[in-house]
Every structure is written in structure tokens, then in C-alpha cells.
Amino acid sequence: MKETIINVEGMVCGGCENRVKNALLTIDGVENVEASHETGIVKVISKEEVEESTMKEKIEDIGFEAKE
């Protein structure tokens, strides 16, 4: 298992958290996602190597900004 932490700007509510979670869970290999609009942190657990750039692209595709 691999844990990836991504800082995300633009999440303002639980609905935003759910949009981010659902988008990331569509990526092959992603097992679990925890998102917090209060901290702006998204934690992704994957069972195999998933490129961080792939995750960030998915986040940005739904209208949020993934930070370094």
C-alpha cells in the first residue's frame, strides 16, 4: 500500500470532498480516499504505484486546484 498526500484548493464543503473522493476512486489502483475541506488535504491510499500527476490531473479536471 502507498499513501499519497495532495494539497487541494477550492474545497469548501462536504460535497466538494465527495466530488474529489469519487473522482479519485475511478483511478485503477486507488483503494481509499480521505478528503478534508477544512485542511485542504486529500490522502490517497493505493495498492499499486499510481502516478501523483494522474491524481492531480483528475482533481483539476473536476474544477479544483492541486498544489505541490
BELJOKA-V944015 format. One record per residue. BURIAL is I if it has 9 or more other C-alpha atoms within 8 Angstrom, else O. Layout:
BURIAL  BURIAL
This chain:
O  O  O  O  O  I  I  I  I  O  I  O  O  O  O  I  I  I  I  I  I  O  I  I  I  O  O  O  I  I  I  O  I  O  I  I  I  O  O  I  I  I  I  I  I  I  I  O  O  I  O  O  O  O  I  I  O  I  I  I  O  I  O  I  I  I  O  O
